[in-house]
Structure formats: structure tokens, C-alpha cells
Amino acid sequence: MFSLITPFHTAFILFKIPLFISHSPTNNTLSEILHSLSEMASLSFLFVSLSLSFFIPTFISSSPVPDPEIVVQEVHRSINASRRNLGYLSCGTGNPIDDCWRCDQNWEKNRQRLADCAIGFGKQAIGGRDGRIYVITDSSDHDVVNPRPGTLRHAVIQDEPLWIIFARDMVIQLKEELIMNSFKTLDGRGASVHIAGGPCITIQFVTNIIIHGLHIHDCKQAGNTNVRDSPHHFGWRTLSDGDGVSIFGGSHVWVDHNSLSNCRDGLIDAIHGSTAITISNNYMTHHDKVMLLGHSDSYTQDKNMQVTIAFNHFGEGLVQRMPRCRHGYFHVVNNDYTHWEMYAIGGSANPTINSQGNRFLAPDNRFSKEVTKYEDAPESEWKHWNWRSEGDLLLNGAFFTPSGASASSSYAKASSLGARSSSLVGPLTTNAGALNCRKGSRC
């Protein structure tokens, strides 16, 4: 673990406000707090921009590599590359994913460059980067065994790598779950694409998938029928769960900048040995059980699961599981939690949860202030699980119950990137969800 005194520290000291609130403020007080946070973040970014020539970002987390000096060198290289290629000084937001590609007004001609912008445990997901572009022209889904060329189902089952884009705005109501083949990207930029009103996306025993820029909502159950999953195979599918995105035995998966809501089961679930996953920049609303990571307490193959959850906005109408973890290693970093009814982060079966630089705004209900929920175990057991809160901003009486070890070495497998200050969560997540990208201008 290391710390650096930088111009950012100076800016933070100049505009510092209390970080922990133990009482329940009035609505006016809470609004003033959030307004002050926003002003502080804006002033801090201005100060940092003026000082970039000697700026090194502050990390509040333990380094994911043994030598902190390597991290500093990587940061220098990243900043220099951003300056050269993306005009960092003119449009940088501090969000490392967005700063990698959104400053490019020719993003539409350089779509596949997005694959080089992933972070966290899913950063090796390349999707269809090395393949051709496939344009969806037909929003129908009439035949799930022999899909028509030009439809989304026909595109995702192909054996070759494909970068899949959409010719126009469309609503795609699938008849059965969309079973993806490996090395595919769904890229909704430049159109308003809704996958809604039917079964949704299944990533089962495949690898290298990117899901970007889609509206995924009102997903339903289906099944008990034959569905094609490759050009050479179709098979019987039992009843699906009704998830927005279901990752089942998948690896190297990146789910970024989507808007998800109101599905029958989970918005994003990852189970049955899935790993190397990043869930970033998504906007999630109006749902009960938001995110399940780990199949069951008895399914020990999930012990190797690693998931990064970064820069997401957990918004209105959410109840619980943001996420709910079993086994495995989970890095929850720089997310904005503005709503929950029961709890935000929970788990069972001894998961390692590393919560860093998040903003937690508790509900007014005095019985729902706790961020965490330890499930299916007595305190004598869960007190040994490794759950920590480091640099989180806890508002309106929110509190995080830590457990287990506090040493950074205990969280090495649950550390995937350097966390930024929780005071910057507002600017970092302000554009969460599907973006309104138009050709010929910055996204």
C-alpha cells in the first residue's frame, strides 16, 4: 500500500467537508451535502487539470501488483497516452474507461478500439475486436432455430469474432434467450437499442464477450424449446430465469454503459465458475435482486471467481443485492449507491469483498441504514470473512460492518485497479448507463 502527496491532496484539503454523517439529515441538509460534494469535485478536477504536468493520481487501495513503483510508471504511461491520442486536457473526466475512447470524435470509425479500454478483472475481454463488423438491420426474432441473416440472433451465434452494431434505433423482443457464441461485441453506440419484453442475454460456457450501450429491461422467462447456439448446433433449453444478462460458466466478460431495469430475476447474474468479469458504468434501477455473483453456498467451483464492479450508479427503485456474493473475490470500487431498500452489499459462503471509494447514501428508513448483510451464517462464522470498507463515503447514517482481516495483503486477489477518492464518485458516474452517441461528435 502506498500514498503520494499530489496537487489532488491539496485540492481536497482546500475543499474538504466531513465524510461521515452519523445522524439522519433533513432533505435540505442532504441536498446541501450532495451539492457541496459536486462543487468540491468540480473544483478538484479544475485544480488537477491545471497541474497535470506533474500530477500522479492518488490510490487509496493496495496495489494489485507487488511493486508500487510499477503502478506509478503505468499511470504515467496512461496519462501521456491520453494526452497524445485523446485530447485529455480538453475532455478528460477522470473515468479511465471513458477517457480512453469518448474524447475521440471519430469513435464511430474506430469502434473496435473500445476493446482496449477495459479495466479490472475483465480487462482482457476483447469481444469481436479482431473480427469484421456485422450490422443488425432486422429487429425480428421469428425463428430461433434458423435465424434470419441481419437479425441479432443470427449474428451472435456465428463462430467467427464479430463486432455487432445496429443500423438504426430498434426494440428487439426476443422469443427465447439470446445464446451468445465466443468473441462477440454488442455495441449499441449511435442508436437507441432496447432488448426488452422477452428473454434476454445468456453468456454460457463462452469467452470474450463485451456488452456495451444497450437498454436491457423487462426481461422474461422462456424455454422448453429448441434454440440455436452456433451455426452447427441447436438444442433443448429448459426454462430460463429471466435475467437481463446471465453469465453461466463464462470468462473474460465486460458489461459496460448499459441501462438495466425491471427483469424477472437478476439484472446481471454470474454463476457456475464464471470469472474475469468487469461490470462498469451501468445504470440500474427499479429492481429487487439486482446482482448475484456465485451460484450457491455449496457450489465451491465459484471460489476462483473474480469480479470488478466499478463506476456504476445503483439508482431509484432498487431493493438488494448490489451485489450478493458467494465464495470468490469481489472489488467494488467508485460506485454511486443512491437507493436501496434492504441492503446494498451482501454475501455468504466466505466471499472476499473489497469496497473502496464508493458513495453510500442510506435510505431514510432507520432499519435499513446498514450497507452490508451477512447471510446464512452466525456471527461466530462471518466475523472471519474478509470484508472491508476503505475510503467509502457514508451518508445519511449509512454504516458498513467490516469483518476479518484489515491487512491489504488479505485483499490482493480482490484488488483490480486503483480506487479514486469517494468525493469524485459524482463526476465519475454521472454518465453511467447507455450513452446518447451520435456520429461525427464526441460521445
C-alpha positions in Angstrom: 0.0 0.0 0.0 1.3 3.4 -0.8 0.3 7.1 -0.7 1.5 10.1 -2.6 1.2 13.8 -1.8 -0.1 15.4 -5.0 -1.9 18.5 -6.2 -5.1 16.5 -5.7 -4.4 16.2 -2.0 -4.0 20.0 -1.9 -7.3 20.5 -3.7 -9.0 18.0 -1.4 -7.8 19.8 1.7 -8.9 23.2 0.3 -12.5 22.0 -0.3 -12.8 19.4 2.5 -16.1 18.6 4.2 -17.0 16.0 6.7 -17.1 12.5 5.2 -19.1 10.6 7.8 -22.6 11.5 9.0 -23.9 9.6 11.9 -27.3 11.2 12.1 -30.2 11.4 9.5 -30.1 14.9 8.0 -33.1 16.6 6.7 -33.8 16.7 2.9 -32.4 20.2 2.7 -29.3 19.3 4.6 -28.7 16.2 2.4 -29.2 18.2 -0.7 -26.7 20.8 0.5 -24.2 18.0 1.3 -24.5 16.5 -2.2 -24.3 19.9 -3.8 -21.2 20.6 -1.8 -19.7 17.3 -2.9 -20.5 18.2 -6.5 -18.9 21.6 -6.2 -15.9 20.1 -4.4 -15.4 17.6 -7.2 -15.6 20.2 -9.9 -13.1 22.5 -8.2 -10.8 19.5 -7.6 -10.9 18.5 -11.2 -10.1 22.1 -12.3 -7.1 22.1 -9.9 -5.9 18.8 -11.2 -6.3 19.8 -14.8 -4.1 22.9 -14.2 -1.5 20.7 -12.6 -1.4 17.7 -14.9 2.2 18.3 -16.0 3.3 16.9 -12.6 0.3 15.0 -11.5 0.2 11.4 -10.3 -3.2 10.0 -9.3 -3.8 9.1 -5.7 -4.5 5.5 -4.9 -6.4 4.7 -1.7 -6.2 0.9 -2.3 -3.5 -1.6 -2.1 -1.6 -2.1 -5.3 -2.7 -5.0 -7.5 1.0 -5.7 -8.3 3.8 -6.3 -5.8 5.9 -3.2 -6.6 4.1 0.2 -6.2 6.7 1.9 -8.5 5.4 -0.2 -11.4 1.9 1.3 -10.7 3.3 4.8 -10.8 5.1 4.1 -14.1 1.8 2.6 -15.6 -0.1 5.7 -14.5 2.5 8.0 -16.2 2.2 6.0 -19.4 -1.6 6.1 -19.3 -1.7 9.9 -18.8 0.8 10.5 -21.6 -1.1 8.3 -24.0 -4.3 10.1 -23.2 -2.7 13.4 -23.8 -1.3 12.3 -27.2 -4.2 10.4 -28.6 -7.4 11.6 -26.9 -7.0 15.3 -26.0 -7.2 14.5 -22.3 -6.8 18.1 -21.2 -9.9 19.2 -23.1 -12.4 16.5 -22.3 -11.0 14.1 -19.7 -13.4 13.1 -16.9 -11.2 11.1 -14.6 -13.2 7.9 -15.5 -10.4 5.8 -17.0 -12.7 3.8 -19.3 -14.5 6.9 -20.8 -11.2 8.9 -21.1 -9.8 6.0 -23.2 -12.4 6.5 -26.0 -15.0 9.2 -25.5 -12.8 12.1 -26.5 -12.4 10.7 -30.0 -15.0 12.4 -32.3 -14.3 9.7 -34.8 -15.3 6.9 -32.4 -17.8 5.6 -35.0 -14.9 4.9 -37.4 -12.8 3.4 -34.5 -15.4 1.4 -32.8 -13.2 -1.6 -32.1 -10.7 0.5 -30.2 -13.2 0.3 -27.3 -12.0 -3.2 -26.6 -8.6 -1.8 -25.4 -10.3 0.4 -22.8 -11.5 -2.3 -20.3 -10.3 -2.2 -16.7 -10.4 -4.6 -13.7 -10.7 -8.4 -13.8 -12.4 -8.3 -17.2 -9.8 -6.1 -18.8 -8.7 -9.0 -21.2 -12.1 -9.3 -22.8 -11.6 -8.3 -26.4 -15.1 -9.3 -27.7 -15.1 -9.1 -31.5 -12.2 -6.7 -31.8 -10.3 -8.9 -34.3 -13.3 -9.7 -36.5 -15.4 -7.9 -39.0 -18.3 -5.5 -38.2 -21.8 -7.1 -38.5 -24.7 -4.6 -38.9 -28.1 -5.6 -37.4 -30.8 -4.5 -39.9 -33.7 -6.6 -38.7 -35.2 -6.4 -35.2 -37.3 -9.5 -35.6 -36.7 -12.9 -33.9 -39.2 -15.2 -35.7 -37.2 -18.4 -35.9 -34.9 -19.3 -33.0 -33.6 -22.4 -34.7 -32.9 -21.0 -38.2 -32.5 -17.2 -37.6 -32.6 -14.9 -40.5 -29.4 -13.1 -41.6 -29.4 -9.5 -40.4 -31.0 -10.4 -37.0 -29.3 -10.2 -33.7 -29.7 -13.9 -33.1 -28.1 -14.7 -36.4 -25.1 -12.5 -35.5 -24.4 -13.8 -32.0 -24.3 -17.5 -32.9 -21.6 -17.2 -35.5 -18.2 -19.0 -34.9 -16.1 -16.1 -36.0 -15.3 -12.9 -34.0 -17.8 -10.2 -34.7 -18.3 -6.6 -33.7 -22.1 -6.2 -33.8 -23.7 -2.8 -34.3 -27.2 -1.6 -35.2 -28.3 0.2 -38.3 -31.0 2.3 -36.5 -32.9 2.7 -33.3 -34.8 -0.5 -32.6 -36.6 -2.5 -29.9 -35.8 -6.2 -30.0 -38.3 -8.5 -28.3 -36.6 -11.9 -28.3 -38.7 -15.1 -28.4 -36.1 -17.1 -26.5 -32.9 -16.3 -24.6 -30.1 -14.9 -26.8 -27.4 -17.5 -26.5 -24.1 -15.9 -27.5 -21.0 -17.5 -29.0 -17.5 -16.5 -28.1 -15.6 -13.4 -29.3 -18.6 -11.1 -29.8 -19.3 -7.5 -29.0 -22.8 -6.0 -28.8 -22.2 -2.2 -29.5 -25.3 -0.1 -29.2 -23.5 3.3 -29.7 -25.1 5.5 -32.3 -28.6 4.1 -31.9 -31.1 3.6 -29.2 -31.3 -0.2 -28.8 -33.7 -1.8 -26.4 -33.7 -5.6 -25.6 -37.0 -5.8 -23.8 -40.2 -7.6 -23.2 -38.9 -11.1 -23.7 -36.0 -13.3 -22.7 -32.6 -11.5 -22.7 -28.9 -12.3 -23.0 -27.2 -15.6 -22.0 -23.4 -16.0 -21.9 -23.0 -19.7 -21.3 -19.6 -21.5 -21.4 -18.2 -19.0 -23.8 -15.4 -16.4 -23.5 -14.5 -12.8 -24.6 -17.8 -11.0 -24.6 -18.4 -7.2 -24.5 -21.9 -5.9 -23.9 -22.0 -2.1 -24.4 -24.5 0.7 -24.8 -27.8 -1.2 -24.6 -31.1 -0.7 -22.8 -32.0 -4.1 -21.2 -35.3 -4.2 -19.4 -38.5 -6.1 -18.7 -36.8 -9.5 -19.3 -39.0 -12.5 -19.1 -38.7 -16.3 -18.7 -38.9 -18.6 -21.6 -37.7 -22.0 -22.7 -38.7 -25.6 -23.0 -37.9 -25.5 -26.7 -35.0 -25.8 -29.1 -32.7 -22.8 -29.6 -29.7 -22.5 -31.9 -26.4 -21.6 -30.2 -24.0 -22.0 -33.2 -24.2 -22.5 -36.9 -23.7 -26.2 -36.4 -25.8 -26.9 -33.3 -29.2 -26.3 -31.7 -30.5 -27.9 -28.6 -33.3 -28.1 -26.0 -33.4 -25.3 -23.5 -35.1 -25.6 -20.2 -36.9 -22.7 -18.6 -34.7 -19.6 -18.2 -34.5 -17.4 -15.1 -35.4 -14.1 -16.8 -32.1 -12.3 -16.1 -31.0 -9.2 -18.0 -27.5 -10.7 -18.5 -26.9 -14.2 -17.4 -23.2 -15.3 -17.2 -23.0 -19.1 -16.7 -19.5 -20.6 -16.8 -18.4 -17.6 -18.8 -15.0 -15.8 -18.7 -13.4 -12.6 -19.9 -16.7 -10.7 -19.9 -17.1 -6.9 -19.9 -20.6 -5.3 -19.3 -20.3 -1.6 -19.7 -22.5 1.5 -20.1 -25.8 -0.3 -20.2 -29.2 0.8 -18.7 -30.8 -2.1 -16.9 -34.2 -2.4 -15.0 -37.2 -4.5 -14.1 -36.3 -8.1 -15.0 -37.9 -11.2 -13.6 -34.8 -12.5 -11.8 -31.4 -10.6 -11.7 -30.2 -7.7 -13.8 -26.8 -9.3 -14.0 -26.0 -12.7 -12.6 -22.7 -14.6 -12.8 -22.6 -18.2 -11.6 -21.2 -21.7 -12.2 -17.5 -20.9 -12.3 -17.7 -17.6 -14.2 -14.7 -15.4 -13.7 -12.6 -12.5 -15.2 -15.6 -10.1 -15.3 -15.9 -6.4 -15.2 -19.3 -4.7 -14.7 -18.8 -0.9 -15.2 -20.6 2.4 -16.0 -24.0 0.8 -15.8 -27.2 2.5 -14.6 -29.5 0.1 -12.7 -33.0 1.0 -11.5 -36.4 -0.4 -10.5 -35.4 -4.0 -9.5 -35.4 -6.2 -6.5 -32.5 -8.7 -6.6 -30.0 -6.7 -8.7 -26.9 -8.8 -9.0 -26.0 -12.4 -7.9 -22.3 -13.5 -8.1 -21.9 -17.1 -7.2 -24.4 -20.0 -7.7 -24.9 -21.4 -4.2 -23.1 -21.9 -0.9 -22.3 -25.5 -1.9 -21.0 -24.7 -5.4 -17.3 -24.4 -4.5 -16.2 -24.0 -8.1 -17.0 -20.3 -7.7 -14.1 -19.9 -5.2 -11.9 -18.7 -8.1 -14.5 -16.1 -9.3 -13.1 -12.6 -9.7 -15.4 -9.7 -10.5 -14.8 -5.9 -10.7 -17.8 -3.6 -10.1 -16.8 -0.1 -10.9 -18.3 3.4 -11.8 -21.9 2.1 -11.7 -24.9 4.0 -10.5 -27.3 2.0 -8.4 -30.4 4.2 -8.6 -34.1 4.5 -7.8 -36.3 1.6 -7.0 -33.5 -0.9 -6.1 -34.0 -3.2 -3.1 -31.0 -5.5 -2.5 -28.0 -7.5 -4.0 -25.7 -4.8 -5.3 -24.1 -7.4 -5.4 -24.8 -10.5 -3.3 -21.6 -12.6 -3.4 -20.7 -16.2 -2.7 -17.1 -17.6 -2.5 -14.7 -15.7 -4.8 -13.2 -12.2 -4.8 -15.1 -9.0 -5.5 -13.7 -5.5 -6.0 -16.5 -2.9 -5.5 -14.9 0.4 -6.4 -16.1 4.0 -7.0 -19.8 3.2 -7.4 -22.7 5.5 -6.5 -25.3 3.9 -4.3 -28.2 6.4 -4.1 -31.0 3.9 -3.4 -31.6 0.6 -1.6 -34.5 -0.6 0.5 -32.9 -3.6 2.3 -29.2 -3.5 1.9 -26.5 -2.8 -0.7 -23.8 -5.4 -0.5 -24.3 -8.9 0.9 -23.0 -12.4 0.8 -22.5 -15.9 2.2 -20.0 -18.7 1.9 -16.9 -16.7 2.8 -16.5 -14.3 -0.1 -13.8 -11.6 0.0 -15.3 -8.2 -0.6 -13.1 -5.1 -1.1 -15.2 -2.0 -1.0 -13.2 1.2 -1.9 -14.1 4.7 -2.7 -17.9 4.2 -3.1 -20.6 6.7 -2.1 -23.4 5.1 0.0 -26.5 7.2 0.6 -28.7 5.3 3.1 -32.5 5.4 2.9 -34.5 7.4 5.4 -35.8 4.1 7.0 -33.8 3.8 10.2 -33.9 0.0 9.9 -32.1 0.0 6.5 -29.0 2.1 7.2 -26.6 -0.8 7.1 -24.8 -1.2 3.7 -23.8 -4.8 4.4 -25.7 -8.1 5.0 -24.1 -11.3 6.2 -26.3 -14.2 5.1 -26.7 -17.8 6.1 -24.1 -17.8 8.9 -23.8 -16.9 12.6 -21.5 -14.0 13.6 -19.0 -16.5 15.0 -18.5 -17.6 11.4 -18.9 -14.5 9.3 -16.6 -12.4 11.5 -13.7 -14.3 9.9 -14.8 -13.4 6.3 -12.7 -10.7 4.7 -15.0 -7.7 4.1 -13.5 -4.2 4.3 -14.6 -0.6 3.6 -11.7 1.7 2.6 -12.3 5.3 1.7 -16.1 4.9 1.3 -18.3 7.9 1.8 -21.2 7.0 4.1 -24.1 9.4 4.1 -27.5 9.8 5.9 -26.4 7.3 8.6 -25.1 4.6 6.3 -22.7 2.2 8.0 -20.6 -0.7 6.8 -19.9 -3.7 9.1 -16.4 -4.9 8.3 -15.1 -8.4 9.2 -12.0 -10.5 9.0 -8.5 -9.1 8.3 -7.7 -5.5 7.6 -4.3 -6.0 6.1 -4.0 -5.2 2.4 -2.4 -8.5 1.7 -5.6 -10.3 2.5 -7.3 -8.4 -0.4 -4.7 -8.9 -3.1 -7.0 -11.2 -5.1 -9.9 -8.7 -4.7 -7.9 -5.7 -5.9 -8.1 -5.0 -9.6 -7.5 -1.2 -10.1 -6.6 1.9 -8.1 -9.6 3.5 -6.4 -10.1 7.2 -6.7 -11.4 9.4 -3.8 -15.1 8.8 -3.0 -15.5 12.6 -3.3 -15.2 12.2 -7.0 -17.9 9.5 -7.4 -20.4 12.0 -8.7 -18.3 13.1 -11.7 -17.1 9.5 -12.3 -20.6 8.1 -12.6 -22.6 11.0 -13.9 -22.7 9.4 -17.4 -23.5 5.8 -16.2 -25.9 3.9 -18.4 -26.4 3.8 -22.2 -24.9 6.9 -23.8 -26.6 9.1 -26.4 -23.8 8.8 -29.0 -24.1 10.5 -32.4 -21.9 10.1 -35.4 -19.4 12.9 -36.0 -19.2 14.2 -32.5 -17.7 13.2 -29.2 -19.8 10.6 -27.4 
